[in-house]
Amino acid sequence: MPDTNAIITALTTICGAKSVITDADETAPYLTDWRKHYTGTATAVVHPGSTDEVSRVLAYANEHGVPIVPQGGNTGLCGGATPDTSGDAIVLSLKRMDQVLSLDLKSNTMVVQAGCILETIQRSAEAEGLLFPLDFGSRGTCRIGGNLSTNAGGLGVVRYGNARALCLGLEVVVPDGRVMNLLSPLKKDNTGYDLKNLFIGSEGTLGIITAATLQLFPAHQAVVTAFAGLRDIDAAISLLNLCQSASGGRVTTFELMPKSIIDNVMEHYPDTVQPIADIPAFSAFIEISSTAPTDAMPGLDGTMPLNNLMEGILEASLEDELINDATIATSGNQRAALWAIRELTPESEIKAGVAYKSDISIPIEHMAEFYHRAAAAAEAIAPGVRVFGFGHLGDGNLHYNLCIPRQGHPDFMALFPEFDTMLSGLLKQYGGSISAEHGIGQKKRHLLRDAKDATALAVMEAIKKALDPNGIMNPGKIL
């Protein structure tokens, strides 16, 4: 591998001096992950301004064996965009490649550079009366290349699917610097292997996504938001199915919220409005939306059709004892107040203290049994542990987080390997996954070999070796 000066000279020649950062203070934000669990070092941070520059950087790195760590908004939750401590790597940031390249109103598609911020994409679609439904709390800082690299999900998966379902095409630079143009907006193209989906979810270990063709949808004309106190988790599943059937599959968001996390939000954000008088062990945050203009028009009674629909669903659920109380937002302020409870959940966890974070998926039929067995096992490992298991019930995705007991613990983080073993074992029993939408990165690499089918893992390793024989792409991640 060339010495540092030779690498800096090569990067400067390709991208320009202003796009190559070596100063310790300036590189620091790129070397630590969002949760501050992983910190590495790097020879430099480089900001290419075009696909051609990315291509030339990779060609140089591949020829000389220089590791490359791709990075978008650095909002990942598994350390997938953080270099190791060797200091050999180059962090390749896509921040300069942040443009919406085109928007086609005939096909409802948009082509964007990989460094485009998610919220910019959303706003560009909204300006044309359209919707890009990928959404989560980091929308203002995360970038679409990173979203695609982890196959991110978020709040609208139950209706629109995850990042993979919303992407029609990609432009990718493979490790030797060649550019693969798969940006076609075609929805049907059966010309061999589905290479696009090979790179989505690969966390930059096979190549670098430089642009994407995204699917847009008609904008929502009417939305109804509700919060319901549940009998139990199984009742939540019955309520979800009722909402889906009654609304014709128009459920956009369905979140399971335990009392523990709601209480935590209320404790750390006391201005938050408690949605119902008595919060039971589990509640549901629900949103149903419609693209039909008629659903946004009040009827003779002054209420909108979706509100009436939600009222009927909740009344039937009360009669069937699926829920014990509920509220429906009747104004923008009330809707914002309900959303605040969900949106403040991650921040309230940080304020609560050290927490073991997980991002798992479980077949919905086993959700309740898994939840309670895992809670009992966590309590046995750390008496008094607070279980903050919340998330996207509609697609079986839970953020099953375990927070330090209120009375404290002498070394709570030392228990994390035991939590790993416990959750992985239960997930295997129930046919679940150790990663639903956050990826593997560094955090879950040690768990993958036991969690993944042996043949599937061997195929993954063969693909990695074939595409990246010199092992320069995001080393130490996934495999």
N, C-alpha and C positions, 0 to 999 in steps of 0.2 A: 504494500500500500504506500502511496506517495506520502511525503512529509506534509505537515500542516500548511506550510507556505505554498507548496505546489498545489494543494487542494484549493486554497483560498484564491490563488491566481487563476486557476481553471474556472472556478465559479464566477469570479469577477469578470472574466473574459466573456462568459456565456450570458450572465444576467445583469452585469453592471455593478459598480462598486456600492451604490446605494442599496442594492438588493441583497447584499451579503453582510450579515451581522456577526461580529465576533466579540464585541464588548460584553463583559460578564453581566453588567446590569441590564443591558438590552436583551440579552439572550435568556435571562432568568425566567421570564413568563412562559417561555416555550419549553422549559425543561422540567416543569412540575405539572402534574395533572390537576384537574379541577378540584378534586377532593383533597389534594395535597398528601396523597398516600405514596406517590412515587416521584422521585426526583432523579434525573440522570444528568449526564454531561454530553457535550457535542463539540465537534470541531468548529461548526458554524451553523447558523440558521440562514437559509437561502429563500428568497421570495421570487420565483420565476414569474414573468408577466405574460407568458403565452404557452401554448402547448408545445411549440417548437423549443422553447427554452427548457421546459420539463424534459422533453425528449433528449436534448443535448446533455443535460445534467445526468440523467439516468445512463446514457451511453457512456459517459465518462466514468461514473461510479461503477458500472458493471465491468468495464475494462480494467479498472484499477482495484476492484474489491473494496470499495468504500460503502459502508452501510448507509441506507437511506430510511429515514423515519418520516412518512407523510403525516401532515397535520392540517386539520381544518380550523375549527374554532376552538380547539382544545377544551371541549366541554364533555369529553368522554368520561365514562364512569368505571372503566376497568384498566386504565393505564395503557390503552392501546396506542396512544399517540405520544408516549413519553420514551425518550431514548434510555439505553442502559447506562451504567456508570463507567464504561470503558473510555468514553471520550472520543471514540473513533467515528461516530455517526454524524451525518449531516441531517438536520431537521429541515425538511422541505415543506414550507408553508404555502398554502394556496391562497393566502389573503388577497394578493393583488389580482387574482383571477376571479373577480366578483361580479361579473356583469350578466344581466339578462340579455341573451343574444337575439332572441326572436320570440314572438308570440303569435300563433296561428289561430284565428277565431273560427276558421272553418273546421279544423280538426280538433280544436280545444287542446292544443299542445303548446309547450313552452320549452325552448332550449336555453340552458343556463350554463355558465361556467361553474366548475366544482367549488370555487370559493365563495359563491353567492350565499349570502346570509338567508336563512329560511324565512325570516319575516319579510325580507325584500321580495322574495318569490311570492309569498302570500299577498302582499300589498299590490304587486304588479298584476296578479290575477284578479284581485278585487276591483282594481281600476277599470277592468274590462267586463265586470259583472260575472266573474268566474271565481272558482274556488280551487285552491290547492290544499287538500285536507290534512296533510302531515302537520302535526302540531304537538308541541310540548313546551314546558316552561322556559327552556333555553332558546326559544325561537329567535330572540334578538341578538344572539351571539353565535349559535351553532351554524355550520355551513353545510350545504347540501352534499358535498363530497363525503364529509364525515358521516352524515346521516345515512348515505347509501353504503358506506364502508362497513357499518354495523347493522344494516338492514333495520334501522330504527322504526319504532312503532308509534307510541304516544296515545293520545286521547281519542282518536277517531278510528282506530283500527277495526272496531266491531262493525263499522259500516263500509269503510273505504280500503281496509287492508294496510299493511305496513309499507315501508319505503319501496320494497321490491315490487309490490303490486301497483305502485304509482309511477314507476319508471318504465318508459317504453324503449329507451336506447341510451347508449353510453359512448363516449370517446375515452379510450384508455391508452396510456403509455405503458408498454410492457418493459420488464427490467433491462433489456438490451437497448432500449431507446426507440424501438419501433412504435408507431402510432396505429392503433386499431380503431377504425371508425365504424361504430355500430349505432350511430345517432338516428337512424331511420325511425320515423314515427309509426311504422307499420305495426298493427296489432297481431297480424298473422304472418309469420315468417318461419317456415319449418325447413330451412336450409342447413340442416346439420345440428351440431351441438348448440345448446343455449348458452353461448359464451357470456352474454350480458349478465345473466344471473350467477355465473361463476365468480364474477368480480364483486357483485353486490353481497355484502356480508363477509368479505375476505379480509377486511381491516388493513388494507394496504400491504398485504403479504405477497400478492401476486402481481401487482402493478399499481399505477396511480390513475384514478378517475380524474379526468380533466374537464369533462362536460357531460351533460345529461339531457335527454329529452323526457319531459315530465308530462303526465296526463292531468288535465284540468277538468273540472266538473262545473255544472251550473251552480251558481251561488244560492245559499239558503235564503228563502224569502220569509220564512217563518220558523221560529224556534220556541220550544217550550222546555223549561228547566224545572226539575223537581228534586226534592230530597225526601226520602222515606225511611222511617225506622223499621227495621226488619225483625221478624220472628227469629230467624237464624240464617246461616249461609245457604242452606237448601232452599229456603224461602226466597232468597235473592235470585237463585237460578230460575225458580218458577216465575218470579216477577219479570226477569229479563225475557224469558220466552213469551210471556203474556204481552209485554211491551212490543216485542218484535212482531208477533202475529197480529195484534190489534192495529199496529201502525203501518203494516205492509213493509216491514224491514227497514223502517226509517230511524231506528235508534242510532244516534251518532255517538253517544257516550253513555257508558254504564260502569260506574266505579264502585267497588266495594270499599267501605270506610269503617274500620272498627272504632269503637268508642275510645280506645286508648289513643288513637291518633287525633281524633276530634278534640278530646280533652287537652291533648298536648298543644294543638293549635290555639285553643281558647286560652290556655295558660300563658303562652308566650306572645300571643297577639290578642290582648284582652278587648280590643275594639271590635273583634270579629263577632258577628251576630250569630247567636245560637239558633239553628234553623227550626228545631222543634223543642217542646218543653222538656221532654225526658228522652235523652239519647240512650237507646238500647245498646246491646253488645255489638251489633252490626247495623249499618245503615247503607243505603244506596243513593248515589248521586246520578241522576238520569237526565239525559237530554235527547229529545226527539226533534228532528228538523225536516222541513219540506222545501222543495224547490218550486212548488206551485204558487203563483201569485195569489190565487184565491184563498190559500191558507193563511195569508197575511191580512185578509180583510175581515173585520168584525162582522158578526151576524146581527140579527135583530136584537139579541140580548146583550150586545156589546162585547161579547167574548169571541175570540178567534177559534177556528175549528180545532187546532192542535191543543189548545187549552182544554176544550171540551173532551177531546180524546183522552188527554192525560187524566182529567178528573174521573172519567169513566173507568180507566185502568186502575186508578188508586182506590176508587170506591169498591170495585170488585175485589181488589186485593185485601181491603179491610174486612169485607164480608167473609173472605176465605181464610182470614187470619194469617195472611202472608206478611202483613205489616201492621203496626200498632198506631202509627201516626204519620202524617206527611204534610208537606207544604209545596205549593207551586208558586214560582216567581211570576208576579203580575206586572212587573216594571223592570226597566233596565237596571235600576239600582238594586232591586231584589235579586235579579239574576247575577249581578256582579258579586253580591254578598254571598250567594251560594257557591259561586266559582272560587271565591277567596279561600274557602275552607280547603278545597282541593289544591289550589295553587300554592297555598302556604304550607302544605304538608312537608315538602322537603326541607324548607327553611326552618320549620319548627323542630324537625328532627335534629338539625345541627345545633340548635339552641338547647336541646334536651341533653346533649352530651355525646360521648363516644358511642357509635352504633356500628354493628355488623350489618352490612348492606348486601342484599341479594336481589337478583332479578330472575325469577324462575317462571316456568309455565307448567301447569298441571291439567290433565283432562278434567273438564268441568264436573263430570260426574263424581270425581274423587275429591273435589275441592274442600268440602267441609271436613271430611275425615282427615285429609292431609293437614289442614290448618290446625286442627286441635291436637293431632298427634305430634306435630312439630312444636307446638307451643308447650306441650307437656315435656317433651325431650329437652327443649331449651331451658325450661325451668329447672330440670334436674341438673343441667350443666351449670347454670348460674341462677341460683334462687333469687327471686325478685326481678328477674329480667323483664323488661317491658316489650311486649310483642306489638310491633307496628306493621302488621301485614295488610297492606292496602293495594289497590290497583285495578287493572282493566279486566274485570270479571268477564266481560263479553267475549274476550279471546283467551281466557284462561291464564292471564299473565298477572302474577303477584309480585310486588316488591316486599318480600318477607324480611323486614328489617328488625333487628334485635338490639334494643337500646340498654345501656348500662343501668343497673338498678338504681332507684332513687337514693338508696342508702350508700351508694358507691360500691366500688370493687377495687381491690388492690392492684389488679392487672387484668382488666377486662379484655384487652386486645389479645392477651395470651390465649384466650379461649376461642379465638376465631377459627383455628384449625379444627377444634372439636365441633363447632357449628357447621363448618364445611362438611365434615364427615357425616354428621347427623342428617343434614339436609340432602346431601347427595345420595345417601342410602335410602331415604324415604322417597326421593324423586325416582330412583331406579325402581322401587317397588310399585309405584303408581304410574310408571311410564311417562314421567315428566322430563323437563329439560333444565339444565343448570343455567341456561341463558335464554331469555326470551327476546330481548331487544337491545341489550347493552353490549353484546359481544363477549369475547373471551379475553382478549388483550393479555396483560400480564396476570391479572387477578385470578383468572380461572384456568390458566394453562395447566396447572398441576392436577386439576379435576377432570380434564377432558379425556384423558386416556381411559379412565375407568367408566366415564359416562357415555362414551361414543362406541358404537358397534365397531369391532376390531377391523372388519373388512372396510367399512366406510373410512375409518381413520387411515388405513393403509392407502386407500385411493386418494385421500386428501394429501398425504405425504408424497405420493407419486406425482400428483399435479404440481405441488410446490417445487419439487425437484426438477420437473420438466420445464416449468416456466421461469424458475429462478435458480438455475444450477449453481450460481455463485453465492447464493444466500444473502443477497444485499438488501432485500426488501423487508423492512420492519422486523429485523431479527429479534427473537425472543418473544414473539407474539403468536398466539394460537397454538402453534406446533413447537 
